[in-house]
Amino acid sequence: MSVTLTEKAEFRLRAFLQGSSPNANGATKGIRVAVKDGGCNGYEYAIDITSKPQPDDLVIKQGEVLVYVDPKSAPLLEGIVIDFVEGVMESGFKFSNPNASDTCGCGKSFKAGDCTPTGVPCT
């Protein structure tokens, strides 16, 4: 399984992890990257901070950030590069996914061949 964080993305995610509420049980915090049905192209990306990886999560360490990927999302995220962009018009995480056959203008939604569920218009 290959998920790559650019240097900027790793820096931002480390800042989010350090700024999130402390974990009382001492578990290591990380991010969960997933794909869910939705968005204007059928799939959309999700990134959440978590200290509770699921037992079947794939665990990838990128620099100082632990990345958890659920096995159902893994085939759609294989080879993805997550970057963080800052600009006058837009700022946020940018996904470069080699499995995406089409992407939405919002950059958060994608289509992956014939297996993609029906999309809904962006709002």
C-alpha positions in Angstrom: 0.0 0.0 0.0 1.4 3.3 -1.0 0.1 6.7 0.3 2.5 9.6 0.1 2.4 12.9 2.0 4.4 15.8 0.6 6.5 17.7 3.0 3.9 20.5 3.2 1.1 18.0 3.8 3.1 16.2 6.5 3.9 19.6 8.2 0.2 20.6 8.2 -1.0 17.3 9.5 1.6 17.3 12.3 0.3 20.7 13.3 -3.3 19.4 13.4 -2.3 16.4 15.4 -0.4 18.5 17.9 -3.2 21.0 18.2 -5.9 18.4 18.7 -7.1 17.5 22.2 -4.7 15.3 24.2 -5.3 11.5 24.3 -5.9 10.3 27.8 -5.0 6.7 27.2 -1.7 7.4 25.5 -2.6 6.0 22.1 -0.7 7.3 19.2 -2.7 9.8 17.1 -2.7 9.7 13.4 -4.9 10.4 10.4 -7.4 8.2 8.7 -7.6 8.6 5.0 -10.6 7.0 3.4 -12.9 7.1 0.4 -16.7 7.3 0.8 -19.6 7.3 -1.6 -20.6 10.9 -2.4 -19.5 14.0 -4.2 -20.3 15.1 -7.7 -18.3 12.3 -9.3 -19.3 9.4 -7.0 -16.5 9.1 -4.5 -15.0 11.7 -2.2 -12.0 11.8 0.0 -12.1 11.9 3.8 -9.3 12.8 6.3 -9.9 12.6 10.0 -7.7 12.7 13.1 -7.9 9.6 15.1 -6.2 7.8 18.0 -8.3 4.7 17.5 -7.2 2.8 14.4 -9.5 -0.1 13.5 -8.1 -3.6 13.9 -8.0 -4.1 10.1 -6.6 -0.7 9.2 -3.4 -0.6 7.1 -0.8 1.5 8.9 1.7 3.6 7.0 4.2 6.0 8.6 5.0 9.1 6.6 7.8 11.0 8.4 6.3 11.6 11.8 2.7 11.1 10.8 0.8 7.7 11.1 -1.6 7.2 8.3 -4.5 4.7 8.8 -6.3 3.4 5.7 -9.3 1.1 5.8 -9.0 -2.0 3.6 -12.1 -1.1 1.5 -10.6 2.3 0.6 -7.1 0.9 -0.1 -7.5 -0.1 -3.7 -8.9 3.4 -4.6 -6.1 5.1 -2.7 -3.1 3.0 -3.9 -0.4 5.4 -5.1 -2.1 8.6 -4.0 -0.1 11.7 -3.2 -1.5 14.1 -0.7 -0.2 17.7 -0.9 -1.2 20.9 0.9 -1.5 24.1 -1.2 -1.8 27.6 0.0 -2.9 30.4 -2.3 -5.1 33.5 -2.6 -7.9 31.6 -4.3 -7.7 28.2 -2.5 -5.9 26.5 0.4 -6.2 23.0 1.6 -5.3 19.4 0.9 -4.9 18.4 -2.8 -5.1 14.8 -3.9 -3.3 13.3 -6.9 -4.8 9.9 -7.4 -3.6 7.6 -10.2 -6.8 5.6 -9.8 -9.1 8.5 -10.6 -10.5 8.4 -14.2 -12.1 11.8 -13.6 -12.1 14.5 -11.0 -14.4 17.3 -10.0 -13.5 20.9 -10.1 -13.7 21.0 -6.3 -10.8 18.5 -6.1 -12.5 16.5 -3.4 -14.5 14.2 -5.6 -13.4 11.6 -8.2 -14.5 8.8 -10.4 -12.7 5.5 -10.7 -13.8 3.7 -13.9 -17.0 1.6 -14.0 -17.1 0.8 -10.3 -18.0 4.4 -9.3 -21.4 5.0 -7.6 -23.7 7.7 -9.1 -22.5 11.1 -8.2 -24.6 14.0 -7.0 -24.2 17.7 -8.0 -21.8 19.8 -6.0 -23.6 22.3 -3.8 
